[in-house]
Amino acid sequence: MKHSIPTRLAHAGRTSATPGGQPVNPPVVRASTVLFDSVAQQREMRARRDSERLFTYGARGNPTNFALEDMVTTLEGGYRTRLFPSGLAAAAMTILAYVRPGQHVLLPDCVYEPVRNLANGFLRQHGITTDFYRADGTDLDAKLRPETRLVYVEAPGSLVYEMCDLPALAARAHAHGALVAADNTWGSGLLYRPLELGADISLMAATKYLGGHSDVMMGTVCTTEAAWAELNTMSDAFGMTVSPDDAYLVQRGIRSLGARLAQHQAGALAVADWLLKRPEVAQVFCPALPDDANHALWKRDCHGTNGLLSFTLRSRAAVAPERFVDSLRLFGIGASWGGFESLAVLADMRRARSVSDWSQHAIVIRLHIGLESVEDLLADLDQAFAAIGQLDANEQESVHADHR
Ligand SMILES: *Cc1c(COP(=O)(O)O)cnc(C)c1O
């Protein structure tokens, strides 16, 4: 009988037998050098290690990291996984593993901003051309070129959570001879499963929900069997590895991933519903909301939502979004998300998008709803709305004053 993913994650990563009882968790194995019994054994291990996962040197991983790789493979439903020092490193190495100078990469307009910057900077400087396609994927055919090697996907997208029809998009990319790589940080493997929807490669910032406690940086890349060799070779060539202590932290985080995501979802849905009723709010972005433009695809392809939601203010006062976030007391002001704590950040959509036009509602407030009680979070949001309540009235007054 095949168990559900949360059940398998609770039991994965057990250690191999040693005399006596067994710990529930794998040990942290700190190692650079690995010793062999003989030159012949060392030679044999080195000959086999490109095709098999063997413990031969710290730069190629260790038993703690291998246990985490297997947990991520379970989450993603893929063939095998490699670990990277950050989510951004995982995205960058994915592109470098599959794309050569002279080839072309298509990225979605909703891509995580540092990946956009990587495309416009480093990749272009190294002869890899890039274009951005609409976040819903509808202009993909027009943008595919003979030299397009990789179609990068991020669904739901960063900041306002656009969805694309991944199975349809993957079919078009594959017919064109291109591979599909998905950034699955939002879905974290439980909420969205790109490899089952047609992607060849799925990457995650484990920094977010997998770690879950705002204390570790890591990226993961899981592929299908067919796409594995290129990623594996490139990871070894660049000496990509992570500390076993960090691997242990992420593995510990994954044990409670399902329970945490359910709690984040409940909080985010409650806050989203509350925001929808506020007169100060212009628009709420969360694909789980029935009125969200991405709701139908979210419902078809996702298995729930997480703690993220964004909104825009009706206020015409330019200082309103910043004043609002500064007025929050429980929500921290800081980058990243996926930890146990609530966060608020401002995002400038004019910088984060190049295909779609956001000039009319440029500043979005993104919330990450943590594990605090919803009542306390709503009270905090309520007092922040009160703090900006006078801004528009004041602005009207100053406009009148200027005319006097
Ligand atoms: C945070 C994030 C990353 C990068 O992860 P880091 O570990 O912070 O480098 C990549 N993609 C998405 C969608 C993210 O939200």
The ligand as an SDF file (V2000), in Angstrom:
LIG
                    3D

 15 15  0  0  0  0  0  0  0  0999 V2000
   12.6710   33.0840   -1.9040 C   0  0  0  0  0  0  0  0  0  0  0  0
   12.4860   32.5470   -3.2610 C   0  0  0  0  0  0  0  0  0  0  0  0
   13.5710   32.0680   -3.9820 C   0  0  0  0  0  0  0  0  0  0  0  0
   14.9940   32.1780   -3.5030 C   0  0  0  0  0  0  0  0  0  0  0  0
   15.2590   31.5110   -2.3210 O   0  0  0  0  0  0  0  0  0  0  0  0
   16.4900   31.9270   -1.3840 P   0  0  0  0  0  0  0  0  0  0  0  0
   16.7310   30.7250   -0.5700 O   0  0  0  0  0  0  0  0  0  0  0  0
   16.0420   33.1300   -0.5990 O   0  0  0  0  0  0  0  0  0  0  0  0
   17.6490   32.2470   -2.2980 O   0  0  0  0  0  0  0  0  0  0  0  0
   13.3270   31.5290   -5.2310 C   0  0  0  0  0  0  0  0  0  0  0  0
   12.0810   31.4890   -5.7410 N   0  0  0  0  0  0  0  0  0  0  0  0
   11.0200   31.9600   -5.0710 C   0  0  0  0  0  0  0  0  0  0  0  0
    9.6720   31.8790   -5.6940 C   0  0  0  0  0  0  0  0  0  0  0  0
   11.1750   32.5040   -3.8170 C   0  0  0  0  0  0  0  0  0  0  0  0
   10.1170   32.9950   -3.1700 O   0  0  0  0  0  0  0  0  0  0  0  0
  1  2  1  0
  2  3  1  0
  2 14  2  0
  3  4  1  0
  3 10  2  0
  4  5  1  0
  5  6  1  0
  6  7  2  0
  6  8  1  0
  6  9  1  0
 10 11  1  0
 11 12  2  0
 12 13  1  0
 12 14  1  0
 14 15  1  0
M  END
$$$$
